[in-house]
């Protein structure tokens, strides 16, 4: 019996209509047993965050999800440690009859997944980490989110410091670096420090901003790292990195890439936000 297709899908951010259109495409529908890997940021900014979560949850074991920064923001709101932002579209989730079930499901999702030579994260990995260590470090955060004290851990999640990996880090500092790498990083400097406030597209002229995947001696070059989070980078298909975020929220596309052969399926999306508002 052949292995089911695995479709890796970029940031949805509450655009459930686009997700339904993508899932209905002939190349995806032809395998009724297909599985789906979601690269995080399932919710927020788009108009249908609640419907998006319910749809993905309905896929059961056919869905593999890693958490993104917007998903963690929802958990922080549910924990009472973050307030609603002016661009958030999460209130309908927290007001839903099944809100507790949704929040419990979300906080039990991983921050990294490795299988079939592909490492799935939301944003990136630090150069010192190979695939095995990435999974181990993600599990440290997952244990915190799944613990009875998960709300307390979320209180300590936010901040840009420390900005560099050190194996000796402990406690909240250690978890914060792991979270920031897996859910927020785009650029680093030459020393591997995360530059977390920069969201632009890469520029060959600016040598001070190095995309995390271009850092020298990156230990994950022997696998394919699959990520989203970077709409200004857009779809990127290389042997060792795949970026799935093609700007669905900004009137771009929602993208799926088949793991087995890296075939691409995209659907155009209505513009939900002006990129200048981000």
N, C-alpha and C positions, 0 to 999 in steps of 0.2 A: 504494500500500500504506500503510495507516494505521500510525502510530507505536504500538509496544507500550505497554501500561500501565506506569507506573512507580509502585510502592508504596514509600513512605518509612516505615520501621519504627523504633520507639523502642527504648530500652535493653532488651536481652534478659537480660544478666547471668547467663548460664548456665542459663536456663529454656528448655531446648530443647523440652520437651513443649508449652509455650505457643506457641513458634514454629511447631511442626508444626501445631498446631490453627489458628493464624492463617493459615498458608499453605494450609490445606485449606478455607477459607471460600469459599462459592460465588462471591462477587464477585471474589475473587482468582483462583480456579481457572478462571474462564471465559475468561481470556486465557492460553493455554499459553506464550506468548512474553513474558510479563510480566517486567519487570526490578525489582530491589529495591535501594533505598538504605537502608543501615543506619547509624544515627546514633551508632555507637560504644558502648562498654561492652558488647561482645559477651559478656564473660566475668565471672566472679567473683561470689561470694556465693550464687548459685544452685547447684543440684545437678548440672548437666550441662554444664559449661563445655567439656569436650573434645568432646562430641557436638555442641554448638552450633557450634564452629569447623569441625568436619568437615562439618556440614550446609551452612553458608554457603560454604565452599570448594567444595563439590560443585556449587554454582550457576554456577561459572565466571564467564564474562563477563556473566552476568545479574545479578551482585551488584556493587554499589559500596559500599565500606566506608570510613568515616572512623574514626580511632582515638580512643578515649576514655581517661580517666584510668586505668580499670581495665585496659584493654588495654596501656597503657604500663607499668603496674605488673607485668603478666605479663612483658613484655620485660625490665624491670629485674631481675626474679627470674631469668630465664633468663641474664642477663648476670652474675649473681652480685653485684649491687650493692644488692639489696633482699632482706630475709628474708621468709619466709612469715608473714603476720599471722594472728591467731587466728580471723578471720572469712573468710579466703581459702579458695577452693575450686579452687585452681589446680595442686595437686601432681599430679593425674592427667594433666594436659597435659604437664608436664615429665618424667613417667615413661613417657609413651607411646612406642611404637616409632617413630612418625612425628613426634616432638617437634621435631626439627630442621627438618623441612619446614614444620611449622606456624609455628614462630617466624620462619623466613625469609619465609614468606608474610605474616605479620602485620607485620613491620617494613618491608615494601614497600607497605603501604597508606598512603593520604594522610591528612592531617589536615583537609583541606577539599576540597570538590568543588563546582564551579559549572557549571550547565547549565540551559537552559530557564527562565532567570529565577529559579532557586532556588539558594541558597547553603547547602550542607549542612556543618555543623560539629557537634561533640559538645556544647559548652557555650555559647560565645558569641563575639562579636567586639568589639573596642574601637572607640570612636566615631570615631576618626580614619580607620579602615580602610574603604575601599570594597571591593566584591567582588573586583576585580582585585588590589588590594594584599593582601587576605586570602589569596588563592591564592599570590601571590608569597612572602609571609612563611611560609605553611605549607610551601612547597617548601624553604625554608631548613632547617627542622626535618627534613623528609623526607630531604634530602640527608645530614644527619648520621646519621639512623637507618639509612640504606642504605649508609653508608660502611664500609670495613674497620675503622674505629675506633669503630663504633657503641656498643660497650660503654663506652668512655671517655666518650663524649658523655652516655650515660645516667647516669653517676656525677655529672654536674654539672646534672642536670635538675631536681632537687628543691629547693624553697625558695619563699618568698613575696616575695622581693625580687629585683629592683625590682618595684614594684606598679603602675607606670604606664608607658605607652608613651612612648618618646623615640626618634626616628629615628636619633639619634647612638649609641644602644646598640650594643655589639659583643660578639662572643664568647658565652660562656655566659649572660651577663646578657640579651642580646638573645633567645637561644633560649628562655630560661626565661620571659620575658614572653609570647612567642608561644605557648608550650605552655600556660601558665596561662590565657591568654585562650581558647584554642580548646578546652581540655579540662577547665577547672575553674571558671571565673568564673560567678557568679550575680548578685551585687550589686557596685555601685561607689558611691563617694561623689560629691559634686557636681563634684569636680575630675577625675573619671574614674579614680581609683585603685581597683584591684581589692580587694574585701573578701573574701578567699578562704576564710575560716573560717566564714562565715555560710551556713547551709543552710535556713533557715526559708522559709515562703511569704511573698510580698510583703505588706506592711501599709500601707494608705493613711495611717495615723497616724504612721508612722515615716519622716520625711522624710530621715533620714540614710542610709537604705538604699534605693538606687535600682536596680531591675532594669536590667541592662546595656542591654536593648532600649528602655528609656525615657529614656536619656540624650539630652539635647538635641544637635542637630546631628550625629546618628549618620549616617555616610556610606553605610550600607547600607539606608537607608529606601526606596531605589528598586528593591530586589529583595526576595524573600521569603527570610528567613533561617530555616532549618529546623534544629532542635537537640533534644537530649534533656537528660539530666543532672539535671533539676530535678523530682524526683518530687513535692515538696510544691507545686509550681506546677501540675502536671498538664497535661492536654491543653489547648492554647491554639491557637485558629485565628483569626489576624488576617491582613490582607492582606500585611503585611510581616514577620510572625513566626509560626512554627508550632512549638510545643513538643510533642514526641511522647512524652515520658516520663510515662506514666500509672500508675506504681507497680506494675509487674508483680511485682517482688520482694516487695512489701509486701501482696500480696493484692488489688491493683488490677486493671488491665487491661494487656494488650499491644496496642499501637495501630499501625495502618497507615493512612496518608493517601495517597490517590492524587494524584499531582502534577498531572495534567491538570485535575481539577475539585475537588480537596480533599475528595472523598468519604472518609468515615471507616469503617473496619472495626475492631472491637475484640473481643477475647476475654477472658473473666474468667480470673484466675490464682489459683492456690492461694497462700496466704501462706507465703513461705519464711523471712522474717525479721520480727521485731517492729520497727516503726519506731523504737521507743525504743532499740533496740540500735545504730542507725546513728551 
